[in-house]
Amino acid sequence: MRAVRVHEHGDFDVLRLEELPVPEPGPGEVRIRVAWAALNHLDTWVRRGVPGHRFPLPITLGCDFSGIVDAAGPGADDLSVGTRVAVAPGHACGNCPACASGRHNLCRRFGIYGETCDGGDADFAIVRRENLLPVPDGFPLDLAAAFPLTFLTAWHMLVGRCALRPGEKVLVHAAGSGVSVAAIQIARLWGARVMATAGNPEKLERARRLGAERTADYRREDWTEAARDWAGRGGLDVIVDHVGADTLPRGIWLLGRGGRLVTCGVTSGAEMKLNFAPIFFKSLSVLGSTMGGLGDQREVAEHVFAGRLEPIVDSRFPLEGVADAHRRVASREVFGKVLLEVDPTLV
């Protein structure tokens, strides 16, 4: 079978399309014949390497993917061969207190396909049975690959960590990213009001179509003044920030009393100066968030399959074009998800 492998960290040239034996599922595991795989920033971090973090190289990339059940190991044969599925990318031990309470992302053995073990940028992939999300007939498998990680991440940020309430004012940075595309829709689903920032007019127009009532082009205007004007004297209730150093320190000042800033990443830098005065004066919360539990994942999937949340596809590349797909993600021109066609004939 074909698989996108990384043997050493580096630029786009370290992405190798190799021939590997088709893997066999073990107890509690299922083999998926992959139709589509979606790229995330996580894929680029595994490719490039992260200082202070060790990835298990060589590794097959890909944490978001969809396809059909191809074979099952002992104890995992309740789904028929040919069943259409997407994959929940996070896996855990299943036995600790965190897993028992549905907080799989807090398990000490939590991992992600394509980061801590082989993923789905391949013709076949092995996953745990509990990570399968059956896809309803008629729902496209390409869209089924485009939502699990980013929509789960945004859901856990807003619903789990921030306990979002109807009518609250939410600022979402980097509107074209997968997490932010999801966050805008989830905030609107919960009855919140949304402002979004981005670096070009086209992204802002698409953000408005998703439900943002106010937008700001950070390259052409002061987004802090725009947010202050939109939020009014009460300030913002929630800020969704995965940009980091370029936005987070200034965002703190825009929150109203009891406001929450939630972050799942720091693409512009992790080290920053932060003024703590408004944090204690206004009883603010600065919240970290990583992924979410399998219960959250299934709840998100129900909304997606019912059409209440919509995965957005930016572009599609053949598996052989994986380097070009990574270049597209790195370009910062993306709105939504970049997909890899593994076997698009599967429907």
N, C-alpha and C positions, 0 to 999 in steps of 0.2 A: 504494500500500500504506500501511497505518498503521504509525507508528513513534513510540516515546516519545523525545522529544528534549529536551535541555537546551541552552539558548542562553546563559544566564548563571547563576551560582551563586546559591543562595538557599534559601528554604523550599519547602514542598510545591507552592506555586503556580508554580514555575518548570518543573514537569514538563508538557510539551506533547505532546498526541497529535496528530500531524500526518500529512498525506498527502504521500508522497514517490513518485518513480518507482521501479518495481521494478528493483533493481540487476542488472547482468550480471556473471557470473563471468569473471575473467581467467585467464591461464595458471596452472595449479596450484591453481585455486580452484573451490569448489563453492557453489552457491546452495541454501540450506536453506529449505524451507517450514516455519515454526516452529509447533510445537504448544503447547509450554509454555516459560516462562522462570521462573527462580528468582531471588529477590532475595538479595543479600549486603550486608554493611556497606559493601563497596566501592561499591555503587550509591549509597548515601547520601553517601559522601565525594565522589563525582563531582558529585552534585547540590549539596552544600553548599559544596564547595571545600575545599582543604587549604592552610594558609599555607605559602608557599615552594614550592608545586608547581603547575605549569601543566598543565591538561587541554586537549585539542584541541577547543574548543567551536566550533560546535555539535556535539553528539555524540548518537548513539543509544545508550541505556543497555543493559545486560544482558550479563553474562559467562557465565551458566549457562543453556543452553537445549537443547531437543531438538526433533526433527521428522523430516521425510523429505527425502531428496535430491530436488531439483527440477530442477536443471540443473548442468552441469559445463563448465569451461573446458578448453582444450587441456592434455593431460597429466594430467587429473584425472578421466577418465571410466571408471575401472575399477569403480566402484560404480553399479549400475543406478538409474535414476530410480525413486523410491518406497522405496528402502532406508531403514529406520528407523535414526536415528542420534542420539547425544548429541554434544556438542562439548566438547573439551578447551579450557579458556578461555585458556591461556597459549600464546603463539606467539613464535618466535625466528627467527634468521637461517638456522639449519640447517647452517651451514658452518664456524663457528668451533670452536676446541678444546672450549669448554664444551658446545656442541651435539653435537659428535662423540662426547663421552663420556657423553651422555645427561643432562647437567646444563643443560637449556635455560633454567631459571630464573636461571642465572648469566650468560647471554648478555648482552652490552652492548646488544643490540637487542631484549631481551625485552619483550613487551607483553602486555596482557590485553584481550580483547574487551570493549567497553563502557567501557574506561578510556583506552586509547591509540588505539583506532579504533572504528568503529561496532560495536555488539553485537547481541544477539538479542531485545530488547524491540520486536519488529516482526513483520509478517507474513512477511517474507523477510529472510534474512541471508546475507552472503558470508563464507566461512571457508576456510582453507587445507585442502587434502585431508588432510594428515597430522594435522589436528586432529579428524578424525571418528572417533567410537567407535561402530561398528555395534552396535545394540541387538538382542538375541535376540528372536525371536518369543515373544510371551506376556509379555515384561517391559514393564510399563506405561511409556508415554512421560513421564507426569508424574514418576514416580520417577527416570527417566533424566535429567531436568533438575535433580533435587534433590541430586545427589551430587558432580559433578566438582570444583568449586573447594574446597569445605570438606573433603571426604574426602581429596583430594590433599594439601591443606595439613596436615591432621592426620597423614597417613601420613608425609610428609616430616619433620615434627617428631619423631615418635616413632621411626620405623624408620630414616630417613636420618640425622638430626642426633643423636639420642640413642642409636641402636643398642640399642633396648630389648631386654631379655632376659626369659625366663620367670621368674616368681616375684617380679619387682621390684615395688616399691610406688610407685604413680603417683597424684599429686594433680592433678585436672582442675578448673580454675575455670570458673565461669559455665556450668553444665551444660546450660542450655537453648539455648545458641548452636549454630549449625551446625557449627563446628569442634569444639566440645566434645562434641556428640552423636556425631560421628565418632570423636573421640579415645578416648572411653570404650569404644566397640566395638572399635577397633583394638588398644587395650591388652589387652583381654580375649582377642581373637583370638590375640595373641602370648603368652598365658599369664601376663600380669601381673595384679596386684591393683590395684583402683582405689578411690579416694575422690574424691567430687565435692562441690563447693560450688554453692549457688544461693540465690536470695532468697525462695523460697516453697516450701511443703511439696509442692505438686503437681509442680513441676519435680524435686524431690528423689525423689519416688516414681517418676517416669518414669525418672530416672537409675538408680535401683536395678533397674528392670525391664530396663535395657540392660546391667546387669552391675556397677554400682558396689556394693561391699559395705559401704561406710560413706559417709554423707553428712553435710553440715553446712549449716544455714541461717545464713548470715552476718548476717542481720538479727536473729537471736534468740540466737545463741551465738557464742563466740569460736572462729572456725574454726581459728586457729593452735593452740589448746589441743586441739581435737578431732583435728587432724592429728597432733599430737605424741603423743597418747594412742594413736591407731590405729597409727602407724608404729613405736612402741616405741623402745628405746634406739638402734637402728641408724639411725633417721631415714628420711626419704623418699629414694627413688632418683631420681625424676623429678617435676618440676612442669611442667604445661602451663599457661602463663599468657599470655593475650592481654588482660588487664585493665589491667596497668600499675601506675601509681603507688599505687593502693589496695591492691595485693596483693604485688607483686614484692619490695619491700624486706623485708617480713616473711617471705616465703617462703624467702629465702636461708638464714635461720637454721634452717629445718626440714629441710634436706637433710643426709643422712649423708655419710660420706667417699666421695669420687668421684661425688657426686650431680650431676645435670644439671637446670638450669632452661632451658626452651626457650620462646621467645616469638615470636608472629607478629603482634602488635598491641598497642596501648596505649589501649584505649577510655576509661580513666579518667584518662589523662594520660601524656605521654612524659617529662616532666622529674621527676626524683625523687632523693632522697638514698639512697645505697647504701653500706652498710658492707662494705668489702672484706676485713676480717679473716677471716671464715669462708671466704671464697673461696680464699685461699691456704693457710690452716691445714688445710682439709679437702679440698684439691685439687678444688674445685668447678668446673663449667663453666656459663657463662651463654651460651646459644646463640640466635642470631637465625635465623629461618627464613621464607622466602617461597615459597609454592607448591611446585613440584617439577618434574621432567622429564617428558617424554612417556612414557618407559618406566615411570616410577612411576604415571602416570595410567592406563596400560593395565593394570598389575598391580592397581591399585585397582578398576578396572572389572570385572575378572574375579571378584574377591571379591564385588562388589555383585551382578553378574548371577547368580552362583551362590548367592546368598542368605546368604553368610557375614557380610556387612555390610549394614545396612538403612538406606536413606534415610528420614528421618522428616519428614512434611509437617505443618506447623502450621496453615496456612490457605491458601485459594485466592481469588483476586480476578480479575474480568475485566480485560482490558487497559485498558479505559476507567476502571477503578478503581485505576490505578497509584498515585495520590496516597494513597489509603486503605491500599494495600499498604505504602507507605513509612511511613505513620503507625504501622502495625502493627509494623514492624521497630523503629521508634523508641520504642515503648512499653515495651520490655524485658520484655514478657510472653510473648515467643515461645519455643516449644520446637520446634526443628527449622527447616524452611524455609518461607518464604512464597512461594507460586507465583502467576504470572500466567497466566491462560487466554488464549492467543493464538488457537489453533484446536483446541479439545479434541476435535473430531470426528475428528482424525487418530489412528489407532490402530496 
